[in-house]
């Protein structure tokens, strides 16, 4: 781990890192002392997202996040009492419409969602792709653009739109619950189509917001990732077992904090994040927008990160397991069947190919779907699984090939994910990029916690 400078180390600080993930909430209590960040205790609570309307809608009730946090605090009750700082990592967009009390008026619309294609197209037609890329750095797409989701709500639930006091992301909602204040950070705001991502100056784009009838006072205040939204409300703190009314840092996007946790801060450094989705990020010293990937502001100044997302990364493997290997336990599938299947086809030619859009594409205006091609009566499930893994690797390879034209890529890729193993890393080396891979753990949660020392330095 990189050295963590804490000028004010008169005492040992305790930081609670909270990762509001797509399908689970992860929490870890860390101690900051002697320029080190040490994990003391951790907890994980899973929940179900809602996928419906033929897979086009993807959202979650925000109460599931709160219940998971409460359960995590209860599981770590012997250590949360001494926490000084709570720092958030959030799935984004996780678009949440809130009333004046911060209560959610509609389930959080996730990046998996594909309901707002018409609205995303309208944004492009109204503002123009060239201007959008030059200011917000991102092409509006369904699921990956908050403004498109806001406009969908405005069109389909006008009463909710009228009642809305603030439109924010998962960390906005969570921070308000804990503190009573509304805020968002640049890495999360980057995918709203309303943030000046290219300038990255903590300002909303008034012209774009105004073009769609959204006043800036309905958007949360933008603050740096390591800034405090405020102290935890006393009543909440008492109910959850906190004794110090800790400061709550707004934090940032989970993938960006995963990058931050392993020291991704120099141009050309790469991280490959594996969860429900698979995301590859490359660090940039200047903003280089494209219609083929997203751009996020880093949690560090004067840095940006590409964000190349496959909506169904780990989800594709789990889909395969449930459909083709239902007799296998998860442990046997990931630790025995998957390594054997990939190992058998790593150095063999296969006519089976996988088009990897099982949950659509964040970068297409059309509802793309997955395909398995080249199947015959002799095709076995091991070959199909190997083709799925190869297809996912080749998808990320295309991004690295494109961005390599703009920045010199480093020869190391940091890879994270619970289900990642040596065989999957060999597959990446073969089919994604031939370089050194370093397997990392617990990155988003740790990245959130690492903002604690930055906050301490600012005191």
C-alpha positions as CSV (number, residue, x, y, z in Angstrom):
1,X,0.0,0.0,0.0
2,X,1.2,3.5,-0.8
3,X,2.4,5.6,2.2
4,X,-0.4,7.7,3.8
5,X,0.7,11.0,5.1
6,X,-1.0,12.2,8.2
7,X,0.5,15.3,9.6
8,X,-1.8,15.3,12.6
9,X,-1.2,12.0,14.2
10,X,-1.6,13.0,17.9
11,X,-4.1,10.2,18.1
12,X,-5.1,7.1,16.3
13,X,-8.0,7.8,13.9
14,X,-10.6,5.3,13.1
15,X,-12.3,5.4,9.6
16,X,-15.3,3.4,8.4
17,X,-15.2,2.8,4.7
18,X,-18.6,2.1,3.2
19,X,-19.0,0.6,-0.3
20,X,-22.6,0.9,-1.6
21,X,-22.2,-1.8,-4.3
22,X,-24.7,-2.9,-7.0
23,X,-25.6,-6.2,-5.2
24,X,-24.0,-5.8,-1.7
25,X,-22.9,-3.2,0.8
26,X,-19.4,-3.7,2.2
27,X,-18.1,-2.0,5.3
28,X,-14.7,-1.9,6.9
29,X,-13.3,-0.2,10.0
30,X,-9.7,1.0,9.5
31,X,-7.2,2.6,11.9
32,X,-5.0,5.4,10.7
33,X,-1.7,5.6,12.6
34,X,2.0,5.9,11.9
35,X,1.3,6.6,8.2
36,X,-0.6,3.3,7.8
37,X,-4.2,2.3,7.1
38,X,-4.9,-1.0,8.9
39,X,-8.2,-3.0,8.5
40,X,-9.6,-3.9,11.9
41,X,-13.0,-5.4,11.0
42,X,-15.2,-5.8,7.9
43,X,-18.7,-6.8,7.1
44,X,-20.7,-7.6,3.9
45,X,-24.5,-7.5,3.4
46,X,-26.1,-8.7,0.2
47,X,-29.4,-7.5,-1.4
48,X,-31.4,-8.0,-4.5
49,X,-31.8,-5.5,-7.3
50,X,-34.9,-5.3,-9.4
51,X,-34.6,-6.4,-13.0
52,X,-37.9,-6.4,-14.9
53,X,-39.8,-5.4,-18.0
54,X,-37.9,-7.9,-20.1
55,X,-34.7,-6.9,-18.5
56,X,-34.9,-3.3,-19.6
57,X,-35.5,-1.9,-16.1
58,X,-32.9,-2.1,-13.3
59,X,-33.4,-0.3,-9.9
60,X,-33.3,-0.9,-6.2
61,X,-35.2,0.4,-3.2
62,X,-32.9,2.7,-1.2
63,X,-34.1,1.2,2.1
64,X,-32.1,-1.9,1.2
65,X,-28.9,0.2,1.4
66,X,-30.0,1.5,4.8
67,X,-30.9,-1.9,6.2
68,X,-27.6,-3.3,5.0
69,X,-25.7,-0.5,6.7
70,X,-27.6,-1.0,10.0
71,X,-26.9,-4.7,9.8
72,X,-23.2,-4.0,9.2
73,X,-23.0,-1.7,12.2
74,X,-24.6,-4.3,14.4
75,X,-22.1,-6.9,13.1
76,X,-19.2,-4.7,14.0
77,X,-20.7,-3.1,17.1
78,X,-17.6,-3.5,19.2
79,X,-15.5,-1.3,16.8
80,X,-18.0,1.2,15.3
81,X,-18.3,3.1,18.5
82,X,-14.8,4.6,18.1
83,X,-15.2,5.6,14.5
84,X,-14.1,9.3,13.8
85,X,-14.8,9.4,10.0
86,X,-17.3,7.6,7.7
87,X,-16.3,7.7,4.0
88,X,-18.6,6.6,1.2
89,X,-18.1,4.7,-2.1
90,X,-21.1,4.4,-4.2
91,X,-22.5,2.6,-7.3
92,X,-23.3,5.3,-9.9
93,X,-25.5,6.6,-11.2
94,X,-27.8,5.1,-8.6
95,X,-30.0,8.0,-9.5
96,X,-32.3,8.9,-6.6
97,X,-35.1,11.5,-6.5
98,X,-35.4,13.0,-3.1
99,X,-37.9,15.2,-1.3
100,X,-36.9,18.1,1.1
101,X,-36.4,15.5,3.9
102,X,-34.1,13.4,1.7
103,X,-36.7,10.6,1.4
104,X,-36.6,8.7,-1.9
105,X,-39.6,9.3,-4.1
106,X,-38.7,6.5,-6.5
107,X,-36.3,3.5,-6.5
108,X,-32.7,4.2,-7.4
109,X,-32.2,3.8,-11.2
110,X,-29.0,1.8,-11.7
111,X,-26.4,1.7,-14.4
112,X,-27.9,-1.6,-15.6
113,X,-31.1,0.2,-16.5
114,X,-32.1,0.6,-20.1
115,X,-35.4,2.5,-19.9
116,X,-34.3,6.0,-20.9
117,X,-33.0,5.4,-24.5
118,X,-35.5,7.9,-25.9
119,X,-34.4,10.6,-23.4
120,X,-30.7,10.0,-24.0
121,X,-31.3,10.4,-27.7
122,X,-33.2,13.6,-27.0
123,X,-30.2,15.0,-25.0
124,X,-27.9,14.3,-27.9
125,X,-30.2,15.9,-30.5
126,X,-30.9,19.0,-28.3
127,X,-27.3,19.7,-27.2
128,X,-25.2,18.1,-29.8
129,X,-22.7,15.3,-29.4
130,X,-19.7,17.6,-30.0
131,X,-20.7,20.1,-27.3
132,X,-21.6,17.3,-24.8
133,X,-18.1,15.7,-25.2
134,X,-16.4,19.1,-25.0
135,X,-18.1,19.9,-21.7
136,X,-19.4,16.9,-19.9
137,X,-16.9,14.5,-21.6
138,X,-19.6,11.8,-21.9
139,X,-22.1,10.6,-24.4
140,X,-25.6,10.3,-22.8
141,X,-26.7,6.7,-22.7
142,X,-29.4,4.9,-20.9
143,X,-28.4,3.8,-17.4
144,X,-25.1,5.7,-17.5
145,X,-26.6,9.2,-17.7
146,X,-28.5,10.8,-14.8
147,X,-30.1,13.4,-16.9
148,X,-31.7,10.8,-19.1
149,X,-33.2,9.1,-16.0
150,X,-34.4,12.5,-14.7
151,X,-36.2,13.2,-18.0
152,X,-37.7,9.7,-18.0
153,X,-39.2,10.4,-14.6
154,X,-40.4,13.8,-15.7
155,X,-42.2,12.2,-18.7
156,X,-43.6,9.1,-16.9
157,X,-44.1,10.3,-13.3
158,X,-44.7,14.1,-13.6
159,X,-46.0,14.3,-10.0
160,X,-42.8,12.8,-8.7
161,X,-40.7,15.2,-10.8
162,X,-42.6,18.1,-9.4
163,X,-42.1,16.9,-5.8
164,X,-38.4,16.4,-6.3
165,X,-36.2,18.6,-4.2
166,X,-32.9,17.1,-5.2
167,X,-31.6,14.7,-7.9
168,X,-28.6,12.8,-6.6
169,X,-26.7,9.5,-6.6
170,X,-26.3,6.8,-4.1
171,X,-23.7,8.7,-2.0
172,X,-26.0,11.8,-2.1
173,X,-28.9,9.8,-0.6
174,X,-26.7,8.0,1.9
175,X,-24.9,11.2,3.1
176,X,-28.2,13.0,3.6
177,X,-29.6,10.2,5.6
178,X,-26.5,10.3,7.9
179,X,-26.0,14.1,8.1
180,X,-29.1,15.9,6.8
181,X,-27.1,17.7,4.0
182,X,-27.1,17.1,0.2
183,X,-23.9,16.7,-1.7
184,X,-22.2,14.9,-4.5
185,X,-18.6,14.5,-5.7
186,X,-17.0,15.1,-9.1
187,X,-16.4,11.4,-9.9
188,X,-20.1,10.7,-9.4
189,X,-21.3,13.9,-11.0
190,X,-19.3,13.1,-14.1
191,X,-22.0,10.8,-15.5
192,X,-24.9,13.1,-15.0
193,X,-24.5,14.9,-18.4
194,X,-24.8,18.0,-16.2
195,X,-21.3,18.3,-14.8
196,X,-18.4,20.3,-16.4
197,X,-16.2,17.2,-16.3
198,X,-13.7,18.6,-18.8
199,X,-13.0,21.6,-16.5
200,X,-13.6,19.6,-13.4
201,X,-14.2,22.8,-11.4
202,X,-17.0,21.7,-9.1
203,X,-19.7,23.4,-11.2
204,X,-22.9,22.2,-12.9
205,X,-23.5,23.2,-16.5
206,X,-26.2,25.7,-16.4
207,X,-26.9,25.8,-20.1
208,X,-27.5,22.0,-20.4
209,X,-29.6,22.0,-17.2
210,X,-31.6,25.0,-18.4
211,X,-32.3,23.4,-21.8
212,X,-34.3,20.7,-20.0
213,X,-36.0,22.9,-17.4
214,X,-33.9,21.8,-14.5
215,X,-32.8,24.5,-12.1
216,X,-29.4,24.1,-10.5
217,X,-30.9,24.4,-7.0
218,X,-32.4,21.0,-7.6
219,X,-28.9,19.5,-7.9
220,X,-26.7,18.8,-4.8
221,X,-23.6,20.8,-4.0
222,X,-20.5,19.4,-5.6
223,X,-17.6,18.9,-3.1
224,X,-14.3,17.1,-3.3
225,X,-14.3,13.4,-2.5
226,X,-12.3,13.9,0.8
227,X,-14.6,16.8,2.0
228,X,-17.0,16.3,4.8
229,X,-20.7,16.7,4.2
230,X,-21.1,17.2,7.9
231,X,-21.1,15.3,11.2
232,X,-23.4,12.3,11.6
233,X,-26.8,13.3,13.1
234,X,-26.8,12.5,16.8
235,X,-29.9,10.5,16.7
236,X,-28.6,8.3,13.9
237,X,-25.3,7.9,15.6
238,X,-26.9,6.8,18.8
239,X,-29.2,4.4,17.1
240,X,-26.3,2.8,15.2
241,X,-23.8,2.6,18.0
242,X,-21.5,5.5,17.1
243,X,-20.3,7.5,20.1
244,X,-18.4,10.3,18.4
245,X,-20.8,11.8,15.8
246,X,-18.2,11.1,13.0
247,X,-17.7,13.3,10.0
248,X,-19.2,11.9,6.8
249,X,-17.0,12.2,3.7
250,X,-18.9,12.3,0.4
251,X,-16.4,9.9,-1.2
252,X,-16.9,8.9,-4.8
253,X,-17.7,6.4,-7.4
254,X,-16.8,2.8,-6.5
255,X,-14.7,2.1,-9.6
256,X,-12.7,5.3,-9.2
257,X,-12.0,4.5,-5.5
258,X,-10.9,1.0,-6.5
259,X,-8.4,2.7,-8.8
260,X,-7.3,5.1,-6.0
261,X,-6.9,2.3,-3.5
262,X,-4.1,0.6,-5.6
263,X,-2.3,3.9,-6.3
264,X,-3.6,4.6,-9.8
265,X,-2.6,8.2,-10.2
266,X,-0.1,8.5,-13.1
267,X,-1.0,8.6,-16.8
268,X,-1.3,5.2,-18.4
269,X,-1.8,3.2,-15.2
270,X,-4.6,0.6,-15.5
271,X,-7.0,-1.2,-13.3
272,X,-9.5,-3.9,-14.2
273,X,-12.4,-4.1,-11.7
274,X,-14.4,-7.3,-11.6
275,X,-17.8,-7.5,-10.0
276,X,-21.4,-7.7,-11.3
277,X,-20.0,-5.5,-14.0
278,X,-16.5,-5.5,-15.4
279,X,-14.8,-2.1,-15.6
280,X,-11.4,-1.1,-17.0
281,X,-10.0,2.3,-16.1
282,X,-7.0,4.1,-17.5
283,X,-5.5,7.2,-15.8
284,X,-5.2,10.4,-17.9
285,X,-3.5,13.7,-17.3
286,X,-5.9,15.4,-19.7
287,X,-9.6,14.7,-20.5
288,X,-9.9,12.6,-23.7
289,X,-13.6,12.0,-24.4
290,X,-15.0,9.4,-26.7
291,X,-18.3,7.9,-27.6
292,X,-16.8,4.4,-26.9
293,X,-16.2,4.9,-23.2
294,X,-17.0,7.1,-20.2
295,X,-14.8,9.6,-18.5
296,X,-14.8,10.3,-14.8
297,X,-13.0,12.9,-12.8
298,X,-10.5,11.2,-10.5
299,X,-10.7,11.8,-6.7
300,X,-7.3,13.4,-7.3
301,X,-6.9,16.9,-8.9
302,X,-5.8,17.2,-12.5
303,X,-6.5,13.6,-13.3
304,X,-9.3,11.8,-15.1
305,X,-10.0,8.1,-15.6
306,X,-11.5,6.3,-18.6
307,X,-14.4,4.0,-17.6
308,X,-15.0,1.2,-20.0
309,X,-17.9,-0.8,-18.6
310,X,-19.3,-4.3,-19.5
311,X,-22.7,-4.3,-17.8
312,X,-22.6,-8.1,-17.4
313,X,-19.1,-9.1,-16.4
314,X,-19.3,-11.4,-13.4
315,X,-23.0,-11.5,-14.0
316,X,-22.3,-13.3,-17.3
317,X,-20.4,-16.0,-15.5
318,X,-23.1,-16.4,-12.8
319,X,-25.7,-16.6,-15.6
320,X,-23.7,-19.4,-17.2
321,X,-23.4,-21.3,-13.9
322,X,-27.1,-21.1,-13.2
323,X,-28.2,-22.1,-16.7
324,X,-25.5,-24.7,-17.7
325,X,-24.1,-25.9,-14.4
326,X,-27.0,-25.7,-12.0
327,X,-25.9,-29.0,-10.3
328,X,-22.6,-27.4,-9.2
329,X,-22.2,-25.3,-6.1
330,X,-20.7,-21.8,-6.6
331,X,-17.5,-22.9,-4.9
332,X,-17.1,-25.9,-7.2
333,X,-17.9,-23.9,-10.3
334,X,-15.5,-21.1,-9.7
335,X,-12.7,-23.0,-8.1
336,X,-12.8,-26.2,-10.2
337,X,-15.0,-26.2,-13.3
338,X,-14.1,-22.7,-14.5
339,X,-10.3,-23.1,-14.2
340,X,-10.5,-26.5,-16.0
341,X,-12.7,-25.2,-18.8
342,X,-10.5,-22.1,-19.5
343,X,-7.3,-24.1,-19.1
344,X,-8.5,-26.6,-21.7
345,X,-9.2,-23.9,-24.3
346,X,-6.5,-21.3,-23.5
347,X,-4.2,-22.5,-26.2
348,X,-6.7,-24.1,-28.6
349,X,-8.6,-22.6,-31.5
350,X,-12.4,-22.4,-31.1
351,X,-15.1,-21.4,-33.5
352,X,-17.5,-20.5,-30.7
353,X,-17.7,-16.7,-30.1
354,X,-19.6,-14.7,-27.6
355,X,-21.1,-11.2,-28.2
356,X,-21.0,-9.9,-24.6
357,X,-24.2,-7.8,-24.3
358,X,-26.1,-9.9,-21.8
359,X,-27.3,-6.8,-20.0
360,X,-27.0,-4.4,-22.9
361,X,-24.3,-1.8,-23.6
362,X,-23.7,1.5,-21.9
363,X,-22.3,2.9,-25.2
364,X,-25.1,2.1,-27.7
365,X,-28.3,3.9,-28.4
366,X,-29.7,0.6,-29.5
367,X,-30.7,-2.3,-27.1
368,X,-27.9,-4.7,-27.9
369,X,-28.2,-8.3,-26.8
370,X,-25.7,-11.1,-26.2
371,X,-25.1,-13.9,-28.8
372,X,-23.4,-17.2,-28.8
373,X,-22.2,-18.1,-32.3
374,X,-20.6,-21.1,-33.9
375,X,-22.3,-23.8,-31.9
376,X,-22.5,-27.3,-33.2
377,X,-23.8,-30.6,-31.8
378,X,-20.2,-31.3,-30.6
379,X,-19.9,-28.1,-28.6
380,X,-19.6,-28.7,-24.9
381,X,-20.3,-26.4,-22.1
382,X,-16.6,-26.0,-21.3
383,X,-16.0,-24.5,-24.7
384,X,-19.0,-22.1,-24.3
385,X,-17.7,-20.9,-21.0
386,X,-14.2,-20.3,-22.4
387,X,-15.8,-18.4,-25.3
388,X,-17.7,-16.2,-22.8
389,X,-14.5,-15.4,-20.9
390,X,-12.6,-14.7,-24.2
391,X,-15.4,-12.4,-25.4
392,X,-15.3,-10.4,-22.2
393,X,-11.5,-10.1,-22.5
394,X,-11.6,-9.0,-26.1
395,X,-14.2,-6.3,-25.2
396,X,-11.8,-4.7,-22.8
397,X,-8.9,-5.2,-25.2
398,X,-10.6,-3.0,-27.7
399,X,-10.7,-0.1,-25.2
400,X,-7.0,-0.5,-24.3
401,X,-6.1,-0.5,-28.0
402,X,-8.1,2.8,-28.5
403,X,-6.8,4.6,-25.5
404,X,-3.2,3.6,-26.2
405,X,-3.3,6.1,-29.1
406,X,-3.7,8.9,-26.5
407,X,-1.5,7.7,-23.6
408,X,1.5,5.4,-23.2
409,X,0.0,2.4,-21.2
410,X,1.9,1.0,-18.3
411,X,2.9,-2.7,-18.4
412,X,1.0,-3.6,-15.2
413,X,-2.7,-4.1,-14.8
414,X,-4.2,-4.1,-11.3
415,X,-7.1,-6.6,-11.2
416,X,-9.7,-6.8,-8.5
417,X,-12.7,-9.1,-7.8
418,X,-13.8,-11.8,-5.3
419,X,-14.2,-14.4,-8.1
420,X,-10.9,-13.6,-9.8
421,X,-8.4,-16.4,-9.9
422,X,-5.1,-17.3,-11.5
423,X,-6.8,-18.9,-14.4
424,X,-8.9,-15.8,-15.2
425,X,-5.7,-13.7,-15.0
426,X,-4.0,-16.1,-17.5
427,X,-7.1,-15.6,-19.8
428,X,-6.7,-11.8,-19.5
429,X,-3.0,-12.1,-20.3
430,X,-3.8,-14.2,-23.4
431,X,-6.9,-12.5,-24.7
432,X,-6.9,-8.9,-23.2
433,X,-3.4,-7.6,-22.8
434,X,-0.1,-9.4,-22.5
435,X,1.4,-7.7,-19.4
436,X,1.9,-8.3,-15.7
437,X,-1.3,-8.6,-13.6
438,X,-1.4,-7.9,-9.9
439,X,-4.4,-9.2,-8.0
440,X,-5.8,-6.8,-5.5
441,X,-8.5,-7.2,-2.8
442,X,-11.3,-5.1,-1.2
443,X,-10.4,-2.1,-3.2
444,X,-13.5,0.2,-3.3
445,X,-14.1,0.0,0.4
446,X,-10.4,0.6,1.1
447,X,-10.3,3.4,-1.4
448,X,-13.1,5.1,0.5
449,X,-11.3,4.7,3.7
450,X,-8.1,6.1,2.2
451,X,-9.9,9.5,1.9
452,X,-9.9,9.6,5.7
453,X,-6.2,10.6,5.9
454,X,-6.7,13.3,3.2
455,X,-9.5,14.8,5.3
456,X,-7.3,14.6,8.4
457,X,-4.6,16.5,6.6
458,X,-7.0,19.3,5.7
459,X,-7.9,20.0,9.4
